[in-house]
């Protein structure tokens, strides 16, 4: 195959960025209206791409209820779906259900970080005096930059991803990362894995939402350093969005093009419907 598919994906990414900068989306509040719908479209697009790639292993980091793992395993029953959740309250809530036959998820209580050991997880307890359930989706190894949060910190087991995956035959793999500011730590501990992974979905921030986190440009540099290329993104929030990267091998590019074409068409329809209303 020549470079046509790669060039097509680059053009389609430029078109996505233009569509996502449309006033109808830019004017939406965080995680509301068209922003949230662009996020849902991207999730479906990545699931479609992941199923096309037919991986033998999927890795979900910051899994919460492991919905990505469950949805992908429903499409690929022979998949080994590995999901990590650092918050012990969340883990206890979902571990029983996720381990049930026949679509069991390999659901593990651990923070994926730059090295093995333990790490302090900051679980928000209140915001501006209002209680937050401990099984929340916003716990992190970092504290929020926003004022008003109080925390109940806990110490949790931590592993580098490469350590966890030593015993796995990686084959073809895909990853989903929703790590509340810890993206760079995850990448640092998974250099071997991310040097081979076929596709990655990752949440990033333009501005710091968590203290000491790395921002989207640095995360992008790290991913490109693993020879991964961006192909899709959404506009989930004003400072936060999700991106999809692939390894630009011929077979992966061929699988990605139809998914990206469909995603761009859906973005066009989303904005067109908004303009007509």
Residue pairs with C-beta under 8 A, 6 or more apart in sequence:
1 250
1 253
1 254
5 250
5 253
5 254
5 256
5 257
6 229
6 248
6 253
8 257
9 229
9 231
9 248
9 253
9 256
9 257
9 260
12 231
12 260
12 261
12 264
13 230
13 231
13 232
13 233
13 260
15 264
16 232
16 233
16 263
16 264
16 267
17 233
19 25
19 264
19 267
19 268
19 271
20 38
20 233
20 234
20 235
20 267
22 271
24 34
24 271
24 274
24 275
25 34
25 35
25 38
25 235
25 271
26 235
28 34
28 35
29 35
30 236
30 237
30 238
30 239
30 240
31 39
31 236
31 237
34 235
34 270
34 271
34 274
35 234
35 235
35 236
35 237
36 236
37 270
38 234
38 235
38 236
38 267
38 270
39 234
39 235
39 236
39 242
41 234
41 263
41 266
41 267
41 270
42 201
42 232
42 233
42 234
42 242
42 244
42 263
43 68
43 201
43 242
45 232
45 244
45 259
45 260
45 262
45 263
45 266
46 176
46 199
46 201
46 232
46 244
47 68
47 71
47 72
47 75
48 259
48 262
49 199
49 244
49 246
49 255
49 256
49 259
50 58
50 72
50 174
50 199
51 72
51 75
51 76
52 255
52 256
52 258
52 259
53 172
53 174
53 198
53 199
53 252
53 255
54 76
54 172
55 76
55 79
55 171
55 172
55 173
55 174
55 198
56 78
56 79
56 80
56 169
56 170
56 171
56 172
56 173
57 79
57 80
57 82
57 168
57 170
57 171
57 172
57 173
57 174
58 68
58 69
58 72
58 73
58 79
58 80
58 81
58 82
58 173
58 174
58 175
58 176
59 82
59 83
59 84
59 161
59 165
59 173
59 174
59 175
59 176
59 193
60 66
60 68
60 69
60 81
60 82
60 83
60 84
60 175
60 176
61 84
61 112
61 161
61 175
61 176
61 177
61 178
61 179
61 186
62 84
62 85
62 86
62 177
62 178
62 179
62 180
62 182
63 69
63 83
63 84
63 85
63 107
63 176
63 178
64 85
64 87
64 90
64 94
64 137
64 178
65 90
65 93
65 94
65 98
66 81
66 83
66 85
66 94
66 98
66 105
66 107
68 83
68 176
68 201
69 81
69 82
69 83
69 98
69 105
69 107
69 176
70 81
70 98
70 103
70 105
72 79
72 81
72 174
73 79
73 81
73 103
73 105
74 103
77 102
77 103
80 106
80 168
81 105
81 106
82 105
82 106
82 108
82 164
82 168
83 98
83 105
83 106
83 107
83 108
84 108
84 109
84 110
84 111
84 112
85 91
85 94
85 107
85 108
85 109
85 110
86 109
86 110
86 111
86 112
86 119
86 121
86 139
86 141
86 156
87 121
87 123
87 134
87 135
87 136
87 139
87 156
88 109
88 154
88 156
89 123
89 133
89 134
89 135
90 135
90 136
90 137
90 139
91 107
91 109
92 135
93 135
94 107
95 107
95 109
98 104
98 105
98 107
99 105
99 107
108 164
109 156
109 157
110 156
110 157
110 158
110 159
110 164
111 119
111 121
111 141
111 156
111 157
111 158
111 159
111 182
112 158
112 159
112 160
112 161
112 164
112 179
112 182
112 185
112 186
112 189
112 190
113 119
113 141
113 158
113 159
113 160
113 182
113 185
113 186
113 189
114 160
114 185
114 186
114 188
114 189
115 158
115 160
115 189
116 158
116 159
116 160
116 163
117 158
118 155
118 156
118 157
118 158
119 141
119 155
119 156
119 158
120 141
120 153
120 154
120 155
120 156
121 139
121 140
121 141
121 153
121 154
121 155
121 156
122 139
122 140
122 141
122 142
122 143
122 151
122 153
123 134
123 136
123 139
123 151
123 152
123 153
123 154
124 132
124 136
124 138
124 139
124 144
124 149
124 150
124 151
125 131
125 132
125 134
125 150
125 151
125 152
126 132
126 149
126 150
127 146
127 148
127 149
127 150
128 148
132 138
134 152
138 144
138 180
139 180
140 179
140 180
140 181
140 182
140 210
141 180
141 181
141 182
141 185
142 180
142 181
142 182
142 210
142 211
142 212
142 213
143 149
143 151
143 210
143 211
144 209
144 210
144 211
145 208
145 209
145 210
145 211
146 209
159 189
160 188
160 189
160 190
161 186
161 189
161 190
161 193
162 189
162 190
162 191
162 192
162 193
163 189
165 190
165 192
165 193
170 193
170 196
172 198
173 193
173 196
173 197
173 198
174 197
174 198
174 199
174 200
174 201
175 193
175 194
175 197
175 199
175 200
175 201
175 202
176 200
176 201
176 202
177 183
177 186
177 200
177 201
177 202
177 203
178 202
178 203
179 185
179 186
179 203
180 210
181 205
181 208
181 209
181 210
181 212
181 213
182 210
182 213
183 202
183 203
183 204
183 213
183 214
183 219
184 213
184 214
184 218
184 219
184 222
187 194
187 219
187 222
187 223
187 226
191 226
194 200
194 223
194 226
194 228
195 226
195 227
196 247
197 226
197 228
197 247
198 246
198 247
198 249
198 252
199 244
199 245
199 246
199 247
199 252
199 256
200 223
200 228
200 244
200 245
200 246
201 242
201 243
201 244
202 219
202 223
202 242
202 243
202 244
202 245
203 236
203 240
203 241
203 242
204 215
204 216
204 219
204 220
204 240
204 241
204 242
204 243
205 213
205 215
205 216
205 239
205 240
206 215
206 216
206 239
206 240
206 241
207 215
207 239
208 215
209 239
209 240
216 241
216 243
220 230
220 243
223 230
223 245
227 247
227 248
228 245
228 246
228 247
228 248
229 245
229 246
229 247
229 248
230 243
230 244
230 245
231 244
231 245
231 246
231 256
231 260
232 243
232 244
232 259
232 260
232 263
233 241
233 242
233 243
233 244
234 241
234 242
235 241
236 242
246 252
246 253
246 256
